[in-house]
Structures are given as C-alpha cells and as structure tokens.
Amino acid sequence: MMASIFAVMRLKGGHWLAVRLLKDKRCFMWGVENPHGLKLTVKQTGEERVGVEFDAEDRYRGWSDYLHGGVLTVIFDEMMGWLSRYRGHDAMTARLEVHYRKPVPPVVIQRCFTQAG
C-alpha cells in the first residue's frame, strides 16, 4: 500500500490547485526503484531532527571535482520535507535559498542533519 498526502498550492493569478502526492519507490531522491535517483537514506534522529546518508558518486560532480551545489540543495530540500512530515505536517517547498560558504568535495555524506527551530 502506498502512502499519500494531499497538498494545496496557490498558483500565480490567485488560483488554487489541490494535488494528491503518492509516496512510492520511484522517487528521485530516495526511491529504490529509480535507477537514476540519488538513493538517499533519511532517518529521524530525534524528535526535531533528521539525518541523511548519501554516496556522492562522480556523476553528481560539478566543476573542479566538487559536488554540484544543486545536488546539495535538493538534499537540503528533501531533509526539510521529511522533518516536516515527522513533525506531523504535510508541506511542499515554496521557496528555497541557499548560500554556500565553500565548495564540498564529492564524498559519502554520513552525518548531515536538519533540525527544527
């Protein structure tokens, strides 16, 4: 059985759209049945905290042998979504802005946390 959530989005022009989102194994971020996905492992590590594991293969590299910033951003987005879900909220990202301090080499991310608050 697939889990689902309902989300309501406000579109440009003031119109509203209700959608049903199915949690299946083809998700690009963590889906085990998606051969092109990131295969993230997201775990709740506390009441207000989630952690992620990710093997940053060479195909996720940007320039100069660093992990592509877009890959990092989508991982942050996924972690925040799971944290919202664990806290009992159905949410979708409306806007996400990331400011990087320095490049990240393509490594295996084993301890990356998002915390509420």
Summary of the structure (lengths in Angstrom):
residues: 117
radius of gyration: 15.5
end to end distance: 32.8
largest distance: 43.7
contacts: 260
relative contact order: 0.19
helix: 21%
strand: 33%
